Amino acid sequence: MKRNEELSKLAGVEEWDFIVIGGGASGLGSALDATTRGFKTLLLESHDFAKATSSRSTKLVHGGVRYLAQGDIGLVKEALKERGLLAKNAAHVVKNQSFIIPNYTWWGGIYYKIGLSIYDFLAGKLSLGKTRYISKAQTISKLPTIEQNNLASGVVYQDGQFDDARLAINLAQTIIEKGGSAINYLKVVNLLKNDSNKIIGVTAEDQFTQKQYTIKAKAVVNATGVFTNDILNMNNPKHGKFVVPSQGIHLVLDKSFLKSNDAIMIPKTSDGRVLFVVPWHDRALVGTTDTLLKDESFEPRALEEEINFVLETARQYLSKKPTREDVKSVFAGLRPLAAPKGEGKNTKEVSRSHKVITSETGLTSIIGGKWTTYRKMAEDTIDKAIEIQNLKQTPSVTEHLSIHGNMNADQVDRSSHLYVYGSDIPSLQSLQQSNPAYAKKIHPDHEFTIAEAVWAIRHEMAETIEDILARRVRLLFLDARAAIDSAGTIAKLIAEEKNHSPEWIAQQTEEFIALAKGYLLIPYSPRNII
């Protein structure tokens, strides 16, 4: 997976069958679906793969307990099926995670046990395990940091957890292995149309060299998530708004706030939302909020009221009360919700299901949805594009398609942080052994090694410090201070591998530190730990 090799493919193809715009969950899924049906497929991403929404999720592969409470049985059933498939197709990045609902009323245990037993039933043979009721003493034993005042009981249920950005990279690798092409930092700046006003391709600009490419295609798919309206606007300035961004934020705390392998699920917060406290990469991930925004952004920022809401809610349920000083990193993501018909709807009333819409110009757009159902979203999108472009009818084959890195679940050693690399682990380990410097840690407080950064540059199309520290290893999301301290190390490494200048190192480091400071709640001055 090398960017220069992918760019060189552009000259060798006169017309692609599919161009997919967008390198997040829905774009990667759509490109993989089209590629594996035998279509010549090119995916174009303006930034890095999963730069926006698709690296900023709550890291859950789930049916959506909240949607069950809202009576959206169809969405829950579809998501539970996809959860089960993903656990088999990418067992190295998806794992079974037990969640505990702490109950502070006598009837809570009965209510949630019944509701979650329906959840299990809807999963059918793809169920991850049965829901069970546990006593107050058992709940405290499993969750030693839970607030014990007025605690009555607990309900344990099973759902999935994953590393979103790692899965995105694996999907890009799979696209290329199956004969497709995927290129980051190649931004679509124009849609090409013929005399009949039908789309026949795109103009794309390399974000590093500013070189423009004219690329022809039979079908163009708009899978740009919260930026869907931008491409629709390029297609037709009078299109109207089809997507509204809803922001969710996450605070990352030290593992001392959750001394457990079990996650906590708070089913009803003060304003009716769901809140999770989830173990992730030896930290506690707390979120999320649900705030409708007017404008989309590649670097959304947590609002003060969201930060306060998450901290206050966490304090109600944790015996160790988190403060702003305890937050290792804060990150925000935007959900691409299908715009509601009427004005004034809040996010809880906006459907999480996906929609495929088509334009008179032949553009196919996928809107809404979530990571868990990315495969089904992609299948529906490519089905629709085939139909409107009269392409060869071929069925989707992704339902049981093994994704790059996949291993048998019982062979995955989750005691090592390298488990997310799956079948690439032996190659990564041999890289670590090839050079004593590669075996060293990127940062002394974290287990990620220099070899992982070198691997990301050589095999995972990482081009910037942010690509490595935010998405190839997850240091920026786990500990923004450590990421800031590691910026210079990573800049020098990229410069060595790609022959960049000292000026590039200085500029990249400065840009990354400015970005990373936005992930902190307390000001921080970088330390040079090279």
Order of alpha helices (4+ residues) and beta strands (2+ residues): alpha-beta-alpha-beta-beta-alpha-alpha-beta-alpha-beta-alpha-beta-alpha-beta-beta-beta-beta-alpha-beta-beta-beta-beta-beta-alpha-beta-beta-beta-alpha-alpha-alpha-alpha-alpha-alpha
